[in-house]
Amino acid sequence: MRRKRRSLHGEFKARVALAALRGDQTLNEVAANQELHSNQVSTWKKQMLLDRSHKLGLPEEINVSKGKKKNPKVRSLVDQSQRP
């Protein structure tokens, strides 16, 4: 029998994207740990870098993007996650 399609929340997608950006694990390791396909993790990572937070389903407070400008709140989350 087929597995039901999952509905993933924006916070989860952002957390996975940040884990991929952090760089302490490979993209494939992050995907395997979360039972996702590596292409999906790669897509979320690109969306985070290009500040397409609305596609990740993040709350409106974080979703302040205008075109391809970098969102300072998302950038600060990435910077915090990369600190040791």
C-alpha positions as CSV (number, residue, x, y, z in Angstrom):
1,M,0.0,0.0,0.0
2,R,1.2,3.5,-0.8
3,R,2.4,5.8,1.9
4,K,0.3,9.0,2.4
5,R,1.7,12.2,1.0
6,R,3.3,14.3,3.8
7,S,2.5,17.9,4.5
8,L,5.7,19.7,5.7
9,H,5.6,23.0,7.6
10,G,7.7,26.0,6.8
11,E,9.7,25.8,10.0
12,F,10.7,22.2,9.2
13,K,11.8,23.2,5.7
14,A,13.8,26.1,7.0
15,R,15.4,23.9,9.6
16,V,16.4,21.4,7.0
17,A,17.7,24.2,4.7
18,L,19.8,25.6,7.5
19,A,21.2,22.2,8.3
20,A,22.3,21.9,4.6
21,L,23.8,25.4,4.6
22,R,25.7,24.8,7.9
23,G,28.0,22.4,6.0
24,D,28.8,20.0,8.9
25,Q,26.9,17.2,7.0
26,T,26.6,16.6,3.3
27,L,23.4,17.3,1.5
28,N,22.7,13.6,1.1
29,E,23.3,13.0,4.9
30,V,20.8,15.8,5.8
31,A,18.3,14.3,3.4
32,A,18.7,10.7,4.7
33,N,18.4,11.9,8.3
34,Q,15.0,13.5,7.6
35,E,13.8,10.8,5.2
36,L,13.7,13.2,2.2
37,H,15.1,13.2,-1.3
38,S,18.3,15.1,-1.8
39,N,16.7,17.1,-4.6
40,Q,14.1,18.5,-2.2
41,V,16.7,19.5,0.3
42,S,18.7,21.2,-2.5
43,T,15.6,23.1,-3.6
44,W,14.9,24.4,-0.1
45,K,18.5,25.4,0.3
46,K,18.4,27.4,-2.9
47,Q,15.2,29.0,-1.9
48,M,16.7,30.0,1.4
49,L,19.7,31.5,-0.3
50,L,17.6,33.4,-2.9
51,D,15.3,34.5,-0.2
52,R,12.2,32.8,-1.4
53,S,11.0,32.3,2.1
54,H,7.4,32.5,1.0
55,K,7.9,29.3,-0.9
56,L,9.2,27.6,2.2
57,G,6.0,28.6,4.0
58,L,7.6,30.8,6.6
59,P,5.5,33.2,8.6
60,E,4.9,36.7,7.3
61,E,7.3,38.4,9.7
62,I,10.2,36.6,8.1
63,N,8.7,36.9,4.6
64,V,9.9,40.4,3.7
65,S,11.4,39.6,0.3
66,K,11.4,42.0,-2.7
67,G,12.6,40.3,-5.8
68,K,16.0,38.7,-5.3
69,K,17.2,40.8,-2.4
70,K,18.5,38.9,0.6
71,N,16.2,38.9,3.6
72,P,18.2,40.2,6.7
73,K,16.3,37.9,9.1
74,V,17.0,34.8,7.0
75,R,20.6,35.8,6.6
76,S,21.0,36.3,10.4
77,L,19.5,32.8,10.9
78,V,22.0,31.3,8.5
79,D,24.9,33.2,10.2
80,Q,23.8,32.0,13.6
81,S,23.6,28.4,12.5
82,Q,27.1,28.5,11.1
83,R,28.7,29.7,14.3
84,P,30.4,27.0,16.3
